[in-house]
Amino acid sequence: MKRVLLALAISATLAACATATSPTGRTQRVGAVSQEQLNQMGAQAFEQAKAKTPQSTNAAQTAYVRCVASAVTRQLPSEWQANWEVALFADNSANAFALPGGKIGVNTGIFTVARNQDQLAAVIAHEIGHVISRHHDERVTQQAGAQAGVNLLGALIGSRYGSGAAETTGQIAGIGAQTLILLPNNRTQESEADVVGQQLMAKAGFDPQQAVSLWQNMIAAETSRAPEWMSTHPNPENRISELRSRAASLVPVYQQARASGHTPRCG
């Protein structure tokens, strides 16, 4: 009975969902939860991440990550100008994430592939791109429809930079729903976050061409990978080609940003 009531409640919620337009002009279905609820969920997920994984005690690296994040977030539209909180986790995996409510997490392992401030900006801007493109809202709404007993907190985490979301979504939905509903759109979200993030880093005064170098480093560091990273992530070679093509058109944006005084010196 409880399961039926939950399903009915979620069905009613989905019926009230709205459509929105992403920064790239894509139609999205959002609204299973409010922005305030998303922010609360983001804060809760961030606290759980901090409880699970120790933060780095390297003050210089922490300041470096916060400097890059600050330079990027200053270029966000006013509605996304929040007091972003940044944590550097002592974790050797090359991952990062951003959450609604202004939360950014970066693993120390990212330094093995993001070898300068511009490459680190590519990572952070990409993750912020997910937030401002309302991908968490979209993912929660989709997953609420995919399974009545959806674990919304798990859905919120989604996929992190450099890895797929198969392990997370696998806990939320059956493999059929995951394959047919969740993964294709997540690949779309990843590509969209690349577009938004590369534009954002250029506006902040970081070289958009370094996004290409970052992914070349990622490929070199990856020793094994399931097809399409099983995953939510576009094929890396295709991703590099698209990043390279966009970088050429974004160089004038980058140069204008530098000429206007956006010259990050994070070290």
C-alpha positions as CSV (number, residue, x, y, z in Angstrom):
1,M,0.0,0.0,0.0
2,K,2.8,2.4,0.9
3,R,4.5,1.6,-2.5
4,V,1.2,2.4,-4.3
5,L,0.8,5.7,-2.4
6,L,4.4,6.6,-3.1
7,A,4.0,5.9,-6.8
8,L,0.8,7.9,-6.9
9,A,2.6,10.8,-5.1
10,I,5.5,10.7,-7.6
11,S,3.1,10.5,-10.5
12,A,1.3,13.6,-9.3
13,T,4.6,15.3,-8.8
14,L,5.7,14.5,-12.4
15,A,2.4,15.7,-13.8
16,A,3.2,19.1,-12.3
17,C,6.7,19.1,-13.8
18,A,7.5,21.9,-16.2
19,T,9.7,22.1,-19.3
20,A,12.7,24.4,-19.4
21,T,15.3,25.3,-22.0
22,S,18.9,24.5,-21.2
23,P,21.8,27.0,-22.0
24,T,22.3,25.2,-25.3
25,G,18.6,25.4,-26.3
26,R,17.7,21.8,-25.4
27,T,14.2,21.2,-23.9
28,Q,14.4,19.7,-20.4
29,R,11.8,18.3,-18.1
30,V,12.4,19.6,-14.6
31,G,10.5,20.4,-11.4
32,A,10.1,17.1,-9.5
33,V,11.5,19.0,-6.5
34,S,11.9,22.7,-5.9
35,Q,15.2,24.6,-6.2
36,E,15.2,25.1,-2.5
37,Q,14.9,21.3,-2.0
38,L,17.7,20.7,-4.6
39,N,19.9,23.1,-2.7
40,Q,19.1,21.3,0.6
41,M,19.9,18.0,-1.0
42,G,23.1,19.4,-2.4
43,A,24.2,20.6,1.0
44,Q,23.3,17.2,2.6
45,A,25.2,15.3,-0.1
46,F,28.2,17.6,0.4
47,E,28.2,17.0,4.1
48,Q,28.0,13.3,3.5
49,A,31.0,13.5,1.2
50,K,33.0,15.4,3.7
51,A,32.1,12.9,6.4
52,K,33.1,9.9,4.2
53,T,36.3,11.3,2.7
54,P,39.0,13.3,4.6
55,Q,39.8,16.7,3.3
56,S,43.3,17.5,2.2
57,T,45.6,19.1,4.7
58,N,47.7,20.7,2.0
59,A,47.0,24.4,2.4
60,A,48.7,25.4,-0.8
61,Q,46.7,23.0,-3.0
62,T,43.4,23.9,-1.2
63,A,44.1,27.6,-1.8
64,Y,44.9,26.8,-5.5
65,V,41.6,25.0,-6.1
66,R,39.6,27.7,-4.4
67,C,41.4,30.4,-6.4
68,V,40.4,28.7,-9.7
69,A,36.9,28.0,-8.5
70,S,36.5,31.6,-7.4
71,A,37.7,33.0,-10.8
72,V,35.1,30.7,-12.6
73,T,32.1,31.4,-10.3
74,R,32.6,35.2,-10.6
75,Q,31.5,34.8,-14.2
76,L,28.2,33.1,-13.5
77,P,24.9,34.8,-14.1
78,S,23.6,36.7,-11.1
79,E,21.1,34.1,-10.2
80,W,23.9,31.6,-9.7
81,Q,26.1,34.0,-7.8
82,A,26.1,32.2,-4.4
83,N,28.8,31.8,-1.8
84,W,30.3,28.7,-3.3
85,E,31.9,26.3,-0.9
86,V,34.9,24.3,-2.1
87,A,36.4,21.2,-0.6
88,L,39.6,19.4,-1.6
89,F,39.3,15.7,-0.8
90,A,42.3,13.5,-0.1
91,D,41.4,10.9,-2.7
92,N,43.6,9.6,-5.5
93,S,40.9,9.3,-8.1
94,A,40.8,12.0,-10.7
95,N,37.3,13.2,-10.0
96,A,35.4,16.4,-9.1
97,F,31.8,17.4,-8.8
98,A,29.5,20.4,-8.2
99,L,26.1,20.4,-6.5
100,P,23.1,22.7,-6.2
101,G,23.4,25.1,-3.4
102,G,26.9,26.2,-4.4
103,K,29.1,23.2,-3.5
104,I,32.2,22.1,-5.3
105,G,34.3,19.0,-4.5
106,V,37.7,18.2,-6.0
107,N,39.8,15.2,-5.4
108,T,43.6,15.5,-5.1
109,G,43.9,12.9,-7.8
110,I,42.7,15.5,-10.3
111,F,46.2,17.0,-10.2
112,T,47.6,14.0,-12.1
113,V,45.6,15.0,-15.2
114,A,44.9,18.8,-14.6
115,R,48.5,20.0,-14.7
116,N,48.0,23.7,-14.7
117,Q,45.4,26.3,-13.7
118,D,43.7,26.3,-17.1
119,Q,43.2,22.5,-17.1
120,L,41.9,22.6,-13.5
121,A,39.5,25.4,-14.6
122,A,38.2,23.1,-17.4
123,V,37.3,20.5,-14.8
124,I,35.6,22.9,-12.4
125,A,33.8,24.9,-15.1
126,H,32.5,21.6,-16.5
127,E,31.1,20.6,-13.1
128,I,29.5,24.0,-12.5
129,G,28.1,23.7,-16.0
130,H,26.0,20.8,-14.8
131,V,24.6,22.9,-12.0
132,I,23.7,26.0,-14.0
133,S,22.3,23.8,-16.8
134,R,19.9,22.3,-14.2
135,H,21.1,18.8,-14.9
136,H,20.5,17.7,-11.3
137,D,16.9,18.9,-11.4
138,E,16.5,17.1,-14.8
139,R,18.1,13.9,-13.5
140,V,16.0,13.8,-10.3
141,T,12.9,14.4,-12.3
142,Q,13.8,11.6,-14.8
143,Q,14.7,9.1,-12.1
144,A,11.6,9.9,-10.1
145,G,9.7,8.8,-13.2
146,A,11.9,5.7,-13.8
147,Q,11.3,4.2,-10.4
148,A,8.8,4.9,-7.6
149,G,11.3,4.2,-4.8
150,V,13.9,6.5,-6.2
151,N,16.8,7.5,-4.0
152,L,16.9,11.2,-4.7
153,L,20.0,11.9,-2.8
154,G,21.9,9.3,-4.9
155,A,20.4,10.8,-8.0
156,L,21.7,14.2,-7.1
157,I,25.3,13.1,-7.0
158,G,25.0,11.8,-10.5
159,S,28.2,11.3,-12.5
160,R,31.5,12.9,-11.5
161,Y,34.2,14.2,-13.8
162,G,36.1,11.5,-15.5
163,S,33.9,8.6,-14.4
164,G,30.5,7.2,-15.2
165,A,27.3,7.2,-13.1
166,A,26.6,3.5,-13.6
167,E,27.3,2.6,-10.0
168,T,25.1,5.4,-8.7
169,T,22.2,5.0,-11.0
170,G,22.4,1.2,-10.6
171,Q,21.4,1.7,-7.0
172,I,18.4,3.8,-8.1
173,A,16.9,2.1,-11.0
174,G,16.8,-1.3,-12.7
175,I,19.2,-1.8,-15.5
176,G,16.4,-1.5,-18.1
177,A,15.5,2.0,-16.9
178,Q,19.1,2.9,-16.5
179,T,20.0,1.9,-20.1
180,L,16.9,3.2,-21.8
181,I,16.2,6.4,-19.9
182,L,19.1,7.5,-17.8
183,L,22.3,6.9,-19.6
184,P,21.5,8.4,-23.0
185,N,20.4,11.6,-21.5
186,N,23.4,11.7,-19.2
187,R,25.7,11.5,-22.2
188,T,23.8,14.5,-23.5
189,Q,24.2,16.3,-20.2
190,E,28.0,15.6,-20.2
191,S,28.3,17.1,-23.7
192,E,26.3,20.1,-22.7
193,A,28.4,20.6,-19.6
194,D,31.4,20.6,-21.9
195,V,29.9,23.3,-24.0
196,V,28.8,25.5,-21.0
197,G,32.0,24.9,-19.1
198,Q,34.4,25.7,-21.9
199,Q,32.5,29.0,-22.5
200,L,32.6,29.8,-18.8
201,M,36.4,29.1,-18.4
202,A,37.1,31.3,-21.4
203,K,35.0,34.2,-19.9
204,A,37.0,33.8,-16.7
205,G,40.3,34.2,-18.5
206,F,41.4,30.6,-18.7
207,D,42.6,29.2,-22.1
208,P,39.8,27.1,-23.6
209,Q,42.3,25.1,-25.6
210,Q,43.6,23.6,-22.4
211,A,40.3,21.6,-22.1
212,V,41.6,19.6,-25.0
213,S,45.0,19.0,-23.3
214,L,43.1,18.0,-20.1
215,W,41.2,15.2,-22.0
216,Q,44.4,14.1,-23.7
217,N,45.8,13.6,-20.2
218,M,42.7,11.8,-19.1
219,I,43.0,9.3,-21.9
220,A,46.7,8.7,-21.3
221,A,45.9,8.1,-17.6
222,E,43.0,5.7,-18.2
223,T,44.2,2.1,-18.4
224,S,40.9,0.4,-18.9
225,R,37.4,1.6,-19.9
226,A,34.1,-0.1,-20.6
227,P,32.5,0.9,-23.9
228,E,31.5,4.6,-23.7
229,W,32.7,4.3,-20.1
230,M,29.6,2.2,-19.6
231,S,28.4,5.3,-19.3
232,T,27.2,8.5,-19.2
233,H,30.3,10.0,-20.8
234,P,30.8,10.7,-24.5
235,N,33.5,8.8,-26.2
236,P,36.8,10.6,-25.2
237,E,38.1,10.9,-28.7
238,N,34.9,12.5,-29.9
239,R,34.9,14.7,-26.9
240,I,38.4,16.0,-27.7
241,S,37.4,16.7,-31.3
242,E,34.4,18.8,-30.2
243,L,36.4,20.6,-27.5
244,R,39.1,21.4,-30.0
245,S,36.5,22.8,-32.5
246,R,34.9,25.0,-29.9
247,A,38.2,26.2,-28.5
248,A,39.0,27.9,-31.8
249,S,35.9,30.0,-31.6
250,L,36.4,30.8,-27.9
251,V,39.9,32.1,-28.2
252,P,38.6,35.6,-28.9
253,V,36.4,35.4,-25.8
254,Y,39.4,34.3,-23.8
255,Q,41.6,37.1,-25.2
256,Q,38.9,39.7,-24.5
257,A,38.6,38.5,-21.0
258,R,42.3,38.8,-20.4
259,A,42.3,42.3,-22.0
260,S,39.4,43.2,-19.6
261,G,41.5,42.3,-16.5
262,H,40.4,38.7,-16.0
263,T,43.9,37.3,-15.5
264,P,43.8,34.5,-12.9
265,R,47.1,33.8,-11.2
266,C,46.3,30.8,-9.1
267,G,49.7,29.1,-9.4
